Amino acid sequence: MKAEIISIGTELLLGHVVNTNAAFLSRELAALGVEVYHHVTVGDNPDRLVEAIKQAEKRVDLIVLSGGLGPTEDDITKKTLASHLGVDLILHEETEDKIITYHKNSDFNMPENNQLQALILTDSIPLTNDTGLAVGMMLTQNNRHYALLPGPPDELELMVENYLKEEIVKHILDEQVLVSRVMRFFGLTEAQLAEKIQDIVVNQSNPTVAVYANDGEITVRITAKAENEEQGNEVIDEIEKDIMEILSDYFFGYGDKRLADVIKDMLIERSLTITAAESLTGGAFLSELTSDLSAGSILEGGVVTYSEDKKNKVLKVTKETIKKYGVVSPECAIEMAEKSRAMFDADIGVGLTGVAGPSSLEDQIPGSVYIGIAFKDKRSFSKHFQFGYKRNRNRRLAVQNALELVRRVLKDIPIEKTIFYGEDKK
């Protein structure tokens, strides 16, 4: 099965909008075993769109068109494809009702052209839009398949995940069910992870294994086509076992749970509390842990101290530590963790200090970060990280790696290249 993705929108050609849809679609289709041969982008021009469709028809079985399903004059996709294929556009009543209800509830007057979003090609399968108004669709004609999807990524991604993939499996791939499992990892790069499981990825056609990264967290999606869900899960179990033999130390959870969510669950389960003293991250670490109502059971407070003076007067980091080692040091990170833990009588204290950038500090270049961990009844330690020159990326990575250190401590997973309290600076 070969596919081509045609993205429609002059704003894409002008560079006003980044085309994230094509990358997402390629990953999702690859997970189904569908090979994407071409990405094509065209502006809001019917003639050029028809030309792109004709070229795609010569070389692939599945043509996925994203964008151009809205109510305005430049939303040309449905009308152009209907004319090209010689089919009529008909009203999808469920979507029409949704559009009418939306405008009644929002007290907006509904423009007449808004109902254009409820038109579908005759004999097509409608694809529900859970977050928007424009209905998607899939049509098969002359052994070729056409999928029409909305342009906004939040609408397109849910439509693909919740509806399009299922229709592709049933009507194109002749399978009964599609079963997916998402595994989440942290502590290595996307390239490093892919290299470690390269043999597994390359040698599998069903299930397929897809790897992609987002802000340091790595997602591995295993997707199986099967006659029933039980059979699909059995096939996935075998691949997961192989993956975990290689990557178990880096695995932190399933589904869409973030690393911070997993840490919260672990702390709640063990009735442990946590706090932090933050310098370069400015409160971002504790913010990650306070995104839902459960935060109150694991956290009583924390402190943000940027200056040397406040580290000493507020946090009680000793002047001797600051003078001898500096604020960007393993010793300072450990003392920040220890003093914050004592201040809030917590089980775990975390200290984050470093050079976010873009300037250097204490003869250390941007991206140099020390994270201290103080765990009740255990020996405190610090770990050094060297990130890059991008300030906000350094701050995000510091937060994520601090969370990972907490996870490893709670799981008793070895942490390499640490400096323990009381040792000389290395």
Contacts in CASP RR format, 6 or more apart in sequence:
PFRMAT RR
TARGET T0000
AUTHOR 0000-0000-0000
METHOD contacts of the structure
MODEL  1
MKAEIISIGTELLLGHVVNTNAAFLSRELAALGVEVYHHVTVGDNPDRLV
EAIKQAEKRVDLIVLSGGLGPTEDDITKKTLASHLGVDLILHEETEDKII
TYHKNSDFNMPENNQLQALILTDSIPLTNDTGLAVGMMLTQNNRHYALLP
GPPDELELMVENYLKEEIVKHILDEQVLVSRVMRFFGLTEAQLAEKIQDI
VVNQSNPTVAVYANDGEITVRITAKAENEEQGNEVIDEIEKDIMEILSDY
FFGYGDKRLADVIKDMLIERSLTITAAESLTGGAFLSELTSDLSAGSILE
GGVVTYSEDKKNKVLKVTKETIKKYGVVSPECAIEMAEKSRAMFDADIGV
GLTGVAGPSSLEDQIPGSVYIGIAFKDKRSFSKHFQFGYKRNRNRRLAVQ
NALELVRRVLKDIPIEKTIFYGEDKK
1 33 0 8 1.000
1 34 0 8 1.000
1 35 0 8 1.000
1 61 0 8 1.000
1 62 0 8 1.000
1 172 0 8 1.000
1 173 0 8 1.000
2 34 0 8 1.000
2 35 0 8 1.000
2 36 0 8 1.000
2 37 0 8 1.000
2 59 0 8 1.000
2 60 0 8 1.000
2 61 0 8 1.000
2 62 0 8 1.000
3 29 0 8 1.000
3 34 0 8 1.000
3 35 0 8 1.000
3 36 0 8 1.000
3 37 0 8 1.000
3 60 0 8 1.000
3 61 0 8 1.000
3 62 0 8 1.000
3 63 0 8 1.000
3 64 0 8 1.000
4 36 0 8 1.000
4 37 0 8 1.000
4 38 0 8 1.000
4 39 0 8 1.000
4 40 0 8 1.000
4 56 0 8 1.000
4 59 0 8 1.000
4 60 0 8 1.000
4 62 0 8 1.000
4 63 0 8 1.000
4 64 0 8 1.000
5 21 0 8 1.000
5 22 0 8 1.000
5 25 0 8 1.000
5 26 0 8 1.000
5 36 0 8 1.000
5 38 0 8 1.000
5 39 0 8 1.000
5 40 0 8 1.000
5 64 0 8 1.000
5 66 0 8 1.000
6 40 0 8 1.000
6 41 0 8 1.000
6 42 0 8 1.000
6 49 0 8 1.000
6 52 0 8 1.000
6 53 0 8 1.000
6 56 0 8 1.000
6 63 0 8 1.000
6 64 0 8 1.000
6 65 0 8 1.000
6 66 0 8 1.000
7 19 0 8 1.000
7 21 0 8 1.000
7 22 0 8 1.000
7 39 0 8 1.000
7 40 0 8 1.000
7 41 0 8 1.000
7 42 0 8 1.000
7 65 0 8 1.000
7 66 0 8 1.000
7 67 0 8 1.000
8 41 0 8 1.000
8 42 0 8 1.000
8 43 0 8 1.000
8 44 0 8 1.000
8 49 0 8 1.000
8 65 0 8 1.000
8 66 0 8 1.000
8 67 0 8 1.000
8 68 0 8 1.000
8 76 0 8 1.000
8 77 0 8 1.000
9 41 0 8 1.000
9 42 0 8 1.000
9 43 0 8 1.000
9 44 0 8 1.000
9 67 0 8 1.000
9 68 0 8 1.000
9 74 0 8 1.000
10 43 0 8 1.000
10 44 0 8 1.000
10 74 0 8 1.000
11 17 0 8 1.000
12 19 0 8 1.000
12 41 0 8 1.000
12 43 0 8 1.000
13 41 0 8 1.000
13 42 0 8 1.000
13 43 0 8 1.000
19 41 0 8 1.000
20 153 0 8 1.000
21 66 0 8 1.000
21 67 0 8 1.000
21 149 0 8 1.000
21 151 0 8 1.000
21 153 0 8 1.000
21 156 0 8 1.000
22 39 0 8 1.000
22 41 0 8 1.000
22 66 0 8 1.000
24 153 0 8 1.000
24 156 0 8 1.000
24 157 0 8 1.000
24 160 0 8 1.000
25 36 0 8 1.000
25 64 0 8 1.000
25 66 0 8 1.000
25 156 0 8 1.000
25 160 0 8 1.000
26 36 0 8 1.000
26 39 0 8 1.000
27 210 0 8 1.000
27 212 0 8 1.000
28 160 0 8 1.000
28 161 0 8 1.000
28 165 0 8 1.000
29 35 0 8 1.000
29 36 0 8 1.000
29 62 0 8 1.000
29 64 0 8 1.000
30 36 0 8 1.000
30 208 0 8 1.000
30 210 0 8 1.000
31 180 0 8 1.000
31 208 0 8 1.000
31 210 0 8 1.000
31 221 0 8 1.000
31 223 0 8 1.000
32 165 0 8 1.000
32 168 0 8 1.000
32 169 0 8 1.000
32 173 0 8 1.000
32 178 0 8 1.000
32 208 0 8 1.000
32 223 0 8 1.000
32 225 0 8 1.000
33 205 0 8 1.000
33 206 0 8 1.000
33 208 0 8 1.000
34 62 0 8 1.000
34 168 0 8 1.000
34 173 0 8 1.000
37 59 0 8 1.000
37 60 0 8 1.000
38 56 0 8 1.000
38 59 0 8 1.000
38 60 0 8 1.000
40 52 0 8 1.000
40 55 0 8 1.000
40 56 0 8 1.000
42 48 0 8 1.000
42 49 0 8 1.000
42 52 0 8 1.000
43 49 0 8 1.000
44 68 0 8 1.000
44 74 0 8 1.000
44 75 0 8 1.000
44 76 0 8 1.000
45 76 0 8 1.000
46 76 0 8 1.000
46 79 0 8 1.000
46 80 0 8 1.000
46 83 0 8 1.000
49 76 0 8 1.000
49 77 0 8 1.000
49 80 0 8 1.000
50 80 0 8 1.000
50 83 0 8 1.000
50 84 0 8 1.000
53 63 0 8 1.000
53 65 0 8 1.000
53 80 0 8 1.000
53 81 0 8 1.000
53 84 0 8 1.000
54 84 0 8 1.000
56 63 0 8 1.000
57 63 0 8 1.000
57 144 0 8 1.000
61 143 0 8 1.000
61 144 0 8 1.000
61 145 0 8 1.000
61 172 0 8 1.000
62 144 0 8 1.000
62 145 0 8 1.000
62 146 0 8 1.000
62 147 0 8 1.000
62 168 0 8 1.000
62 172 0 8 1.000
63 144 0 8 1.000
63 145 0 8 1.000
63 146 0 8 1.000
63 147 0 8 1.000
64 147 0 8 1.000
64 149 0 8 1.000
65 77 0 8 1.000
65 81 0 8 1.000
65 146 0 8 1.000
65 147 0 8 1.000
65 148 0 8 1.000
65 149 0 8 1.000
66 149 0 8 1.000
66 150 0 8 1.000
66 151 0 8 1.000
66 156 0 8 1.000
67 75 0 8 1.000
67 77 0 8 1.000
67 149 0 8 1.000
67 150 0 8 1.000
67 151 0 8 1.000
67 156 0 8 1.000
68 74 0 8 1.000
68 75 0 8 1.000
68 76 0 8 1.000
68 77 0 8 1.000
68 78 0 8 1.000
68 150 0 8 1.000
68 151 0 8 1.000
69 75 0 8 1.000
69 77 0 8 1.000
69 78 0 8 1.000
69 117 0 8 1.000
69 134 0 8 1.000
69 135 0 8 1.000
69 136 0 8 1.000
69 148 0 8 1.000
69 149 0 8 1.000
69 150 0 8 1.000
69 151 0 8 1.000
70 116 0 8 1.000
70 117 0 8 1.000
70 133 0 8 1.000
70 134 0 8 1.000
70 150 0 8 1.000
71 111 0 8 1.000
71 113 0 8 1.000
71 114 0 8 1.000
71 115 0 8 1.000
71 116 0 8 1.000
71 117 0 8 1.000
71 134 0 8 1.000
72 113 0 8 1.000
75 116 0 8 1.000
77 148 0 8 1.000
78 89 0 8 1.000
78 116 0 8 1.000
78 119 0 8 1.000
78 120 0 8 1.000
78 121 0 8 1.000
78 148 0 8 1.000
79 89 0 8 1.000
81 121 0 8 1.000
81 146 0 8 1.000
81 148 0 8 1.000
82 88 0 8 1.000
82 89 0 8 1.000
82 121 0 8 1.000
85 121 0 8 1.000
85 139 0 8 1.000
85 141 0 8 1.000
85 146 0 8 1.000
87 121 0 8 1.000
87 122 0 8 1.000
87 123 0 8 1.000
87 139 0 8 1.000
87 141 0 8 1.000
88 121 0 8 1.000
88 122 0 8 1.000
89 119 0 8 1.000
89 120 0 8 1.000
89 121 0 8 1.000
89 122 0 8 1.000
90 119 0 8 1.000
90 120 0 8 1.000
90 121 0 8 1.000
90 122 0 8 1.000
91 115 0 8 1.000
91 118 0 8 1.000
91 119 0 8 1.000
91 120 0 8 1.000
92 118 0 8 1.000
92 119 0 8 1.000
92 120 0 8 1.000
92 126 0 8 1.000
92 135 0 8 1.000
93 118 0 8 1.000
94 126 0 8 1.000
95 117 0 8 1.000
95 118 0 8 1.000
95 120 0 8 1.000
95 126 0 8 1.000
95 129 0 8 1.000
95 133 0 8 1.000
95 134 0 8 1.000
95 135 0 8 1.000
96 115 0 8 1.000
96 118 0 8 1.000
98 118 0 8 1.000
98 133 0 8 1.000
99 110 0 8 1.000
99 114 0 8 1.000
99 115 0 8 1.000
99 117 0 8 1.000
99 118 0 8 1.000
99 133 0 8 1.000
100 110 0 8 1.000
102 133 0 8 1.000
103 109 0 8 1.000
103 110 0 8 1.000
103 114 0 8 1.000
114 133 0 8 1.000
117 133 0 8 1.000
117 134 0 8 1.000
117 135 0 8 1.000
118 135 0 8 1.000
120 126 0 8 1.000
120 135 0 8 1.000
120 136 0 8 1.000
120 137 0 8 1.000
121 137 0 8 1.000
121 139 0 8 1.000
121 146 0 8 1.000
121 148 0 8 1.000
123 139 0 8 1.000
124 137 0 8 1.000
124 138 0 8 1.000
124 139 0 8 1.000
124 148 0 8 1.000
125 137 0 8 1.000
125 138 0 8 1.000
125 139 0 8 1.000
125 167 0 8 1.000
125 171 0 8 1.000
126 135 0 8 1.000
126 136 0 8 1.000
126 137 0 8 1.000
127 135 0 8 1.000
127 136 0 8 1.000
127 137 0 8 1.000
127 138 0 8 1.000
127 147 0 8 1.000
127 149 0 8 1.000
127 159 0 8 1.000
127 163 0 8 1.000
127 164 0 8 1.000
127 167 0 8 1.000
128 135 0 8 1.000
128 136 0 8 1.000
128 159 0 8 1.000
128 162 0 8 1.000
128 163 0 8 1.000
129 135 0 8 1.000
129 136 0 8 1.000
129 150 0 8 1.000
129 155 0 8 1.000
129 158 0 8 1.000
129 159 0 8 1.000
130 155 0 8 1.000
130 158 0 8 1.000
130 159 0 8 1.000
130 162 0 8 1.000
131 152 0 8 1.000
131 154 0 8 1.000
131 155 0 8 1.000
131 158 0 8 1.000
132 150 0 8 1.000
132 152 0 8 1.000
132 155 0 8 1.000
134 150 0 8 1.000
134 155 0 8 1.000
136 148 0 8 1.000
136 149 0 8 1.000
136 150 0 8 1.000
136 159 0 8 1.000
137 147 0 8 1.000
137 148 0 8 1.000
138 145 0 8 1.000
138 146 0 8 1.000
138 147 0 8 1.000
138 148 0 8 1.000
138 164 0 8 1.000
138 167 0 8 1.000
138 168 0 8 1.000
138 171 0 8 1.000
139 145 0 8 1.000
139 146 0 8 1.000
139 148 0 8 1.000
140 146 0 8 1.000
140 171 0 8 1.000
140 172 0 8 1.000
145 168 0 8 1.000
145 171 0 8 1.000
145 172 0 8 1.000
147 164 0 8 1.000
147 168 0 8 1.000
149 155 0 8 1.000
149 156 0 8 1.000
149 159 0 8 1.000
149 160 0 8 1.000
149 164 0 8 1.000
150 156 0 8 1.000
150 159 0 8 1.000
165 178 0 8 1.000
166 178 0 8 1.000
169 175 0 8 1.000
169 176 0 8 1.000
169 177 0 8 1.000
169 178 0 8 1.000
169 225 0 8 1.000
170 176 0 8 1.000
173 225 0 8 1.000
175 225 0 8 1.000
175 226 0 8 1.000
175 227 0 8 1.000
176 226 0 8 1.000
176 227 0 8 1.000
176 228 0 8 1.000
177 225 0 8 1.000
177 226 0 8 1.000
177 227 0 8 1.000
177 228 0 8 1.000
177 229 0 8 1.000
177 232 0 8 1.000
178 223 0 8 1.000
178 224 0 8 1.000
178 225 0 8 1.000
179 223 0 8 1.000
179 224 0 8 1.000
179 226 0 8 1.000
179 229 0 8 1.000
179 232 0 8 1.000
179 233 0 8 1.000
179 235 0 8 1.000
179 236 0 8 1.000
180 221 0 8 1.000
180 222 0 8 1.000
180 223 0 8 1.000
180 224 0 8 1.000
181 221 0 8 1.000
181 222 0 8 1.000
181 223 0 8 1.000
181 233 0 8 1.000
181 236 0 8 1.000
181 240 0 8 1.000
181 254 0 8 1.000
181 255 0 8 1.000
182 219 0 8 1.000
182 220 0 8 1.000
182 221 0 8 1.000
182 222 0 8 1.000
182 254 0 8 1.000
182 255 0 8 1.000
182 256 0 8 1.000
183 219 0 8 1.000
183 220 0 8 1.000
183 221 0 8 1.000
183 222 0 8 1.000
183 240 0 8 1.000
183 243 0 8 1.000
183 251 0 8 1.000
183 253 0 8 1.000
183 254 0 8 1.000
183 255 0 8 1.000
184 217 0 8 1.000
184 218 0 8 1.000
184 219 0 8 1.000
184 220 0 8 1.000
184 251 0 8 1.000
184 252 0 8 1.000
184 253 0 8 1.000
184 254 0 8 1.000
184 255 0 8 1.000
184 257 0 8 1.000
184 259 0 8 1.000
185 193 0 8 1.000
185 217 0 8 1.000
185 218 0 8 1.000
185 219 0 8 1.000
185 220 0 8 1.000
185 247 0 8 1.000
185 250 0 8 1.000
185 251 0 8 1.000
185 252 0 8 1.000
186 216 0 8 1.000
186 217 0 8 1.000
186 218 0 8 1.000
186 250 0 8 1.000
186 252 0 8 1.000
186 259 0 8 1.000
186 400 0 8 1.000
186 403 0 8 1.000
186 404 0 8 1.000
186 407 0 8 1.000
187 216 0 8 1.000
187 218 0 8 1.000
187 250 0 8 1.000
187 401 0 8 1.000
187 404 0 8 1.000
188 196 0 8 1.000
188 218 0 8 1.000
188 250 0 8 1.000
189 213 0 8 1.000
189 218 0 8 1.000
190 211 0 8 1.000
190 212 0 8 1.000
190 213 0 8 1.000
190 218 0 8 1.000
193 211 0 8 1.000
193 218 0 8 1.000
193 220 0 8 1.000
193 247 0 8 1.000
193 250 0 8 1.000
194 201 0 8 1.000
194 211 0 8 1.000
196 246 0 8 1.000
196 247 0 8 1.000
197 209 0 8 1.000
197 211 0 8 1.000
197 220 0 8 1.000
197 242 0 8 1.000
197 243 0 8 1.000
197 246 0 8 1.000
197 247 0 8 1.000
200 209 0 8 1.000
200 239 0 8 1.000
200 242 0 8 1.000
200 243 0 8 1.000
201 209 0 8 1.000
201 211 0 8 1.000
204 239 0 8 1.000
206 224 0 8 1.000
206 225 0 8 1.000
206 235 0 8 1.000
207 222 0 8 1.000
207 223 0 8 1.000
207 224 0 8 1.000
207 225 0 8 1.000
207 232 0 8 1.000
207 235 0 8 1.000
207 236 0 8 1.000
207 239 0 8 1.000
208 222 0 8 1.000
208 223 0 8 1.000
209 220 0 8 1.000
209 221 0 8 1.000
209 222 0 8 1.000
209 239 0 8 1.000
209 243 0 8 1.000
210 220 0 8 1.000
210 221 0 8 1.000
210 223 0 8 1.000
211 218 0 8 1.000
211 219 0 8 1.000
211 220 0 8 1.000
212 218 0 8 1.000
212 219 0 8 1.000
212 221 0 8 1.000
213 219 0 8 1.000
215 396 0 8 1.000
215 400 0 8 1.000
216 397 0 8 1.000
216 400 0 8 1.000
217 258 0 8 1.000
217 259 0 8 1.000
217 400 0 8 1.000
218 250 0 8 1.000
220 243 0 8 1.000
222 236 0 8 1.000
222 239 0 8 1.000
222 240 0 8 1.000
222 243 0 8 1.000
224 232 0 8 1.000
224 233 0 8 1.000
224 235 0 8 1.000
224 236 0 8 1.000
225 232 0 8 1.000
226 232 0 8 1.000
226 235 0 8 1.000
244 251 0 8 1.000
249 413 0 8 1.000
252 259 0 8 1.000
252 262 0 8 1.000
252 404 0 8 1.000
252 407 0 8 1.000
253 262 0 8 1.000
258 288 0 8 1.000
259 400 0 8 1.000
259 403 0 8 1.000
259 404 0 8 1.000
259 407 0 8 1.000
260 288 0 8 1.000
260 289 0 8 1.000
260 291 0 8 1.000
260 403 0 8 1.000
262 407 0 8 1.000
263 289 0 8 1.000
263 403 0 8 1.000
263 406 0 8 1.000
263 407 0 8 1.000
263 410 0 8 1.000
264 289 0 8 1.000
264 292 0 8 1.000
264 294 0 8 1.000
264 295 0 8 1.000
264 298 0 8 1.000
266 272 0 8 1.000
266 407 0 8 1.000
266 410 0 8 1.000
267 273 0 8 1.000
267 274 0 8 1.000
267 298 0 8 1.000
267 348 0 8 1.000
267 410 0 8 1.000
268 294 0 8 1.000
268 297 0 8 1.000
268 298 0 8 1.000
270 410 0 8 1.000
272 298 0 8 1.000
272 347 0 8 1.000
272 348 0 8 1.000
272 410 0 8 1.000
273 298 0 8 1.000
273 299 0 8 1.000
273 300 0 8 1.000
273 344 0 8 1.000
273 345 0 8 1.000
273 346 0 8 1.000
273 347 0 8 1.000
273 348 0 8 1.000
274 289 0 8 1.000
274 298 0 8 1.000
274 299 0 8 1.000
274 346 0 8 1.000
274 347 0 8 1.000
274 348 0 8 1.000
274 349 0 8 1.000
274 350 0 8 1.000
274 406 0 8 1.000
275 286 0 8 1.000
275 299 0 8 1.000
275 300 0 8 1.000
275 301 0 8 1.000
275 302 0 8 1.000
275 303 0 8 1.000
275 340 0 8 1.000
275 341 0 8 1.000
275 343 0 8 1.000
275 344 0 8 1.000
275 346 0 8 1.000
275 348 0 8 1.000
275 349 0 8 1.000
275 350 0 8 1.000
276 283 0 8 1.000
276 285 0 8 1.000
276 286 0 8 1.000
276 302 0 8 1.000
276 303 0 8 1.000
276 337 0 8 1.000
276 340 0 8 1.000
276 349 0 8 1.000
276 350 0 8 1.000
276 351 0 8 1.000
276 352 0 8 1.000
276 402 0 8 1.000
277 302 0 8 1.000
277 303 0 8 1.000
277 304 0 8 1.000
277 305 0 8 1.000
277 315 0 8 1.000
277 336 0 8 1.000
277 337 0 8 1.000
277 339 0 8 1.000
277 340 0 8 1.000
277 349 0 8 1.000
277 350 0 8 1.000
277 351 0 8 1.000
277 352 0 8 1.000
278 284 0 8 1.000
278 285 0 8 1.000
278 286 0 8 1.000
278 302 0 8 1.000
278 303 0 8 1.000
278 304 0 8 1.000
278 305 0 8 1.000
278 351 0 8 1.000
278 352 0 8 1.000
279 304 0 8 1.000
279 305 0 8 1.000
279 306 0 8 1.000
279 311 0 8 1.000
279 327 0 8 1.000
279 336 0 8 1.000
279 351 0 8 1.000
279 352 0 8 1.000
279 353 0 8 1.000
279 354 0 8 1.000
280 352 0 8 1.000
280 353 0 8 1.000
280 354 0 8 1.000
280 355 0 8 1.000
280 356 0 8 1.000
280 369 0 8 1.000
280 394 0 8 1.000
280 395 0 8 1.000
280 398 0 8 1.000
281 352 0 8 1.000
281 395 0 8 1.000
281 398 0 8 1.000
281 399 0 8 1.000
281 402 0 8 1.000
282 304 0 8 1.000
282 306 0 8 1.000
282 395 0 8 1.000
283 304 0 8 1.000
284 395 0 8 1.000
284 396 0 8 1.000
284 399 0 8 1.000
285 350 0 8 1.000
285 352 0 8 1.000
285 398 0 8 1.000
285 399 0 8 1.000
285 402 0 8 1.000
285 403 0 8 1.000
286 299 0 8 1.000
286 301 0 8 1.000
286 302 0 8 1.000
288 399 0 8 1.000
288 403 0 8 1.000
289 295 0 8 1.000
289 298 0 8 1.000
289 299 0 8 1.000
290 296 0 8 1.000
290 299 0 8 1.000
299 346 0 8 1.000
300 344 0 8 1.000
300 345 0 8 1.000
300 346 0 8 1.000
301 344 0 8 1.000
302 340 0 8 1.000
302 343 0 8 1.000
302 344 0 8 1.000
303 314 0 8 1.000
303 315 0 8 1.000
303 340 0 8 1.000
303 343 0 8 1.000
305 311 0 8 1.000
305 314 0 8 1.000
305 315 0 8 1.000
305 336 0 8 1.000
308 322 0 8 1.000
308 327 0 8 1.000
311 317 0 8 1.000
311 322 0 8 1.000
311 327 0 8 1.000
311 332 0 8 1.000
311 336 0 8 1.000
312 318 0 8 1.000
312 319 0 8 1.000
312 322 0 8 1.000
315 336 0 8 1.000
315 339 0 8 1.000
315 340 0 8 1.000
315 343 0 8 1.000
316 339 0 8 1.000
316 343 0 8 1.000
317 332 0 8 1.000
317 335 0 8 1.000
317 336 0 8 1.000
317 339 0 8 1.000
318 335 0 8 1.000
321 329 0 8 1.000
321 331 0 8 1.000
321 332 0 8 1.000
321 335 0 8 1.000
322 332 0 8 1.000
324 331 0 8 1.000
325 331 0 8 1.000
325 332 0 8 1.000
325 425 0 8 1.000
326 332 0 8 1.000
326 362 0 8 1.000
327 353 0 8 1.000
327 354 0 8 1.000
327 361 0 8 1.000
327 362 0 8 1.000
328 353 0 8 1.000
328 354 0 8 1.000
328 355 0 8 1.000
328 361 0 8 1.000
328 362 0 8 1.000
328 364 0 8 1.000
328 368 0 8 1.000
328 370 0 8 1.000
329 353 0 8 1.000
329 362 0 8 1.000
329 370 0 8 1.000
329 425 0 8 1.000
330 370 0 8 1.000
330 372 0 8 1.000
330 382 0 8 1.000
330 383 0 8 1.000
330 384 0 8 1.000
330 419 0 8 1.000
330 425 0 8 1.000
330 426 0 8 1.000
331 382 0 8 1.000
331 422 0 8 1.000
331 425 0 8 1.000
332 353 0 8 1.000
332 370 0 8 1.000
333 351 0 8 1.000
333 352 0 8 1.000
333 353 0 8 1.000
333 370 0 8 1.000
333 371 0 8 1.000
333 372 0 8 1.000
333 382 0 8 1.000
334 351 0 8 1.000
334 372 0 8 1.000
334 374 0 8 1.000
334 380 0 8 1.000
334 381 0 8 1.000
334 382 0 8 1.000
334 419 0 8 1.000
334 421 0 8 1.000
336 351 0 8 1.000
336 352 0 8 1.000
336 353 0 8 1.000
336 372 0 8 1.000
337 349 0 8 1.000
337 350 0 8 1.000
337 351 0 8 1.000
337 372 0 8 1.000
337 373 0 8 1.000
337 374 0 8 1.000
337 380 0 8 1.000
337 382 0 8 1.000
338 349 0 8 1.000
338 374 0 8 1.000
338 380 0 8 1.000
338 421 0 8 1.000
340 346 0 8 1.000
340 349 0 8 1.000
340 350 0 8 1.000
340 351 0 8 1.000
340 374 0 8 1.000
341 347 0 8 1.000
341 348 0 8 1.000
341 349 0 8 1.000
341 374 0 8 1.000
341 376 0 8 1.000
347 375 0 8 1.000
347 376 0 8 1.000
348 373 0 8 1.000
348 374 0 8 1.000
348 375 0 8 1.000
348 376 0 8 1.000
348 406 0 8 1.000
348 409 0 8 1.000
349 372 0 8 1.000
349 373 0 8 1.000
349 374 0 8 1.000
349 375 0 8 1.000
350 371 0 8 1.000
350 372 0 8 1.000
350 373 0 8 1.000
350 374 0 8 1.000
350 402 0 8 1.000
350 405 0 8 1.000
350 406 0 8 1.000
351 371 0 8 1.000
351 372 0 8 1.000
351 373 0 8 1.000
351 402 0 8 1.000
352 369 0 8 1.000
352 370 0 8 1.000
352 371 0 8 1.000
352 372 0 8 1.000
352 398 0 8 1.000
352 399 0 8 1.000
352 402 0 8 1.000
353 369 0 8 1.000
353 370 0 8 1.000
354 361 0 8 1.000
354 364 0 8 1.000
354 367 0 8 1.000
354 368 0 8 1.000
354 369 0 8 1.000
354 370 0 8 1.000
354 398 0 8 1.000
355 361 0 8 1.000
355 362 0 8 1.000
355 364 0 8 1.000
355 365 0 8 1.000
355 366 0 8 1.000
355 367 0 8 1.000
355 368 0 8 1.000
355 369 0 8 1.000
355 394 0 8 1.000
356 366 0 8 1.000
356 367 0 8 1.000
356 391 0 8 1.000
356 394 0 8 1.000
356 395 0 8 1.000
356 398 0 8 1.000
357 366 0 8 1.000
357 367 0 8 1.000
357 389 0 8 1.000
357 391 0 8 1.000
357 394 0 8 1.000
358 366 0 8 1.000
358 389 0 8 1.000
358 391 0 8 1.000
359 366 0 8 1.000
360 366 0 8 1.000
365 389 0 8 1.000
366 387 0 8 1.000
366 388 0 8 1.000
366 389 0 8 1.000
366 391 0 8 1.000
366 394 0 8 1.000
367 385 0 8 1.000
367 386 0 8 1.000
367 387 0 8 1.000
367 388 0 8 1.000
367 389 0 8 1.000
367 394 0 8 1.000
368 384 0 8 1.000
368 385 0 8 1.000
368 386 0 8 1.000
368 387 0 8 1.000
369 384 0 8 1.000
369 385 0 8 1.000
369 386 0 8 1.000
369 387 0 8 1.000
369 394 0 8 1.000
369 397 0 8 1.000
369 398 0 8 1.000
369 401 0 8 1.000
370 382 0 8 1.000
370 383 0 8 1.000
370 384 0 8 1.000
370 385 0 8 1.000
371 382 0 8 1.000
371 383 0 8 1.000
371 385 0 8 1.000
371 398 0 8 1.000
371 401 0 8 1.000
371 402 0 8 1.000
371 405 0 8 1.000
372 380 0 8 1.000
372 381 0 8 1.000
372 382 0 8 1.000
372 383 0 8 1.000
372 405 0 8 1.000
373 380 0 8 1.000
373 381 0 8 1.000
373 382 0 8 1.000
373 383 0 8 1.000
373 405 0 8 1.000
373 406 0 8 1.000
373 409 0 8 1.000
374 380 0 8 1.000
375 409 0 8 1.000
378 409 0 8 1.000
379 420 0 8 1.000
379 421 0 8 1.000
380 420 0 8 1.000
380 421 0 8 1.000
381 415 0 8 1.000
381 418 0 8 1.000
381 419 0 8 1.000
381 420 0 8 1.000
381 421 0 8 1.000
382 418 0 8 1.000
382 419 0 8 1.000
382 420 0 8 1.000
382 421 0 8 1.000
383 401 0 8 1.000
383 405 0 8 1.000
383 415 0 8 1.000
383 417 0 8 1.000
383 418 0 8 1.000
383 419 0 8 1.000
384 417 0 8 1.000
384 419 0 8 1.000
385 397 0 8 1.000
385 398 0 8 1.000
385 401 0 8 1.000
387 393 0 8 1.000
387 394 0 8 1.000
387 397 0 8 1.000
387 398 0 8 1.000
388 394 0 8 1.000
405 415 0 8 1.000
407 413 0 8 1.000
408 414 0 8 1.000
408 415 0 8 1.000
409 415 0 8 1.000
419 425 0 8 1.000
419 426 0 8 1.000
END
